[in-house]
Amino acid sequence: MINRKHILLIALVRALNTFSIITFEHPDECYQSQEIAHADIFGRGYRSWEWTTSNPIRGPLYILLFYPPYLICKLLDIQNPNIVALAPRILQVCILTLFDVFFIKWATKKSGIGSVNLWMIMLYTTQFSIDSFARTYINTTEAAFFMISLYFWEKGDDYENVSLFFIGLNFTLRITSVAIWPWFGLARFWKSRNKLRMIIKYLISFAIMVGASIIVDSLYHKRFTCSFVNFVRFNFLSNQADIFGVQHFTWYLDTAIPRMDGYWLIFAILGLWLLKKNIMIDLMANASEILLLSTVGHKEVRFLAKQLPFLILLSGVGVWRCWQIVKKRNLYKLLFLALFSIICSYHVLGAYKDLRVHWRGSVEVMEYIRNQEDIKAVGMIGPFLGHPGISFLHRQVALIFSLDSMKYPLQSLEYFIRESQRYILIYQPSLSQEVLQVLEGNGYKSVIRTDWTLFAR
C-alpha cells in the first residue's frame, strides 16, 4: 500500500521533473494557461483568439488554478521574473502528485498487484508521463481529475458524490470527458436496485454541471457564455481546428498510442489479455473517447492524456507477469532485466532530450530579452506563439506578431524596418540569404543565435 514516504518521494520526483523543463514544446503550455492568469493578476499578458473571440471556446476553471501562485507573488511583492515565471510549476507539481498517488491506488486495486515500486517505475519511465504530461497543459489537469473521479467511482456508492464532483470539474475543463462516463454510469445503473432514483440523481448532477459551467464562463467573460457549446461547434461541427493540421482517422490508434506508451506497448498487449475480464467497461469507455476524438481532423497526442493511466496499467500488468515467469530462471531473468533496463533508459533519455534540449532555442532567446531592460518591443518572424510569452518575461514587452510571417518573411521584415523596429526575432527556417542581406543592409546585427535569432540595430 502507498504510504506517506511514497507520497513524499512522488512529490520530489515530480518537482524535479517539472522544474527541470527548460524547453518550449507547444503554445498551449503557455498561452492557454499561465499567460491568461498572468494577464488577469498582473495586467500583462497576451490573450489568444480562443479568449477574445465573440464566442470563446475556453472556460476559466483551469486558469483560476494558476491564480494562487501569482497572487502570492503579487502580495509578497515578488518581482523577480525568474521566480514569477516558475511559480505556476508549483501548481503543476501538486497536480502531477495527485495524479500519481490516485493512479497507484487505482492500479493496485484494479490489477491486484500491490507493488508501489512497480507502478512508480512505470510512471517515471513512460516518456509521455515525464515529458508532455509534466507541462502546464490543461490535458494533464483533466487527466488528474479523471483519475481521482475514477478511483472514487470504483470505491463504490459511498463515494459516488465525491466522484461526481470531480466528474463535474472534468466536464467544466473539457467537454470531451462526456464520451467516457456514460459507460461507467450504465454499468452501475444495470446493477442498481433503485434505477429511478439513480436516473434522477444523474440528471440533477448533469444539470448542475452544465449550469455551473455556464455561470463560471459568464462571470469570467462578463457576458452570457457557454464555452463547451462553442468548443463543440468549433472542433466537431465546423472542423475549424483543421487549420492547425489534419491527421488521418486512425492516427490515435496507429501513431498516438504507440508514442504515448513507447516500447511498453509490447507488455500492454499482454496486460490487456490478462485483465480482459476486469476491464471491459474501461476498454469500451476509452475506445469511445478515442472514437469521438478521431472524428476531428486535428489530432495531438496530449488529447489522449486520460488514456495514460489505462495504458500504464496494462503495461505494468504485462511487466509484472513476465517478471513472475522469469525471476527464478537466472538466464531469462538477466535477459528480461537487460530488456527492461534498455526500455527504461530509452524512454528517460528521450524525455530528457525533449525537456532539456529540443525546442530550447526560443527559451534562451526570451531569457535574453527578459534580462535586457532596454528591449521594449520585438518584431516576430516565425511560427505564431512559438515561444514563451509575457508571463515568462514578467515585464511589458510588445511582441509584434505577423500571422503570415512564416509564409512571407521578407514582407514582414520590410514592414518592421518601415516601422523602425529596433529588435527583430526570426525563426531559423525563415532566415534565408535574401532576408539576411536585407537585415545587414539596414544595419541589423545578430545579438543571440539559436534556432531563433535576435537581431538589433
Buried (B, 14 or more C-beta within 10 A) or exposed (E): EBEEEBBEBBBEBBBEBBBBBEBBBBBBBBBBBBBBBBBBBBEBBBBBEBBEEEEBBBBBBBBBBBBBBBBEBBEEEBEEBEEBBBBBBBBBBBBBBBBBBBBBBBBBEBBEBEBBEBBBBBBBBBBBBBBBBBBBBBBBBBBBBBBBBBBBBBBEEEBBEBBBBBBBBBBBBBBBBBBBBBBBBEBBEEEEEEEEEBEEBBEEBBEEBBEBBBEBBBEBBEEEBBBBBBBBBBBBEEBBBEEEEEBEEEBBEEBBBEEBBBBBBBBBEBBBEBBEEEBEBBBBBBBBBBEBBBEBBBBBBBBBBBBBBBBBBBBBBBBBBBBEEBEEEEEEBEEBEEEBEEBBEBBBEBBBBBBEEBBBBBBBBBBBBBEBEEBEBBBBBBBBBBBBBBBBBBBEBEBBBBEEBBEBBBEBBBBBBEEEBBBBBBBEEBBEEEBBEBBEEBEBEBBBBBBBBBBBE
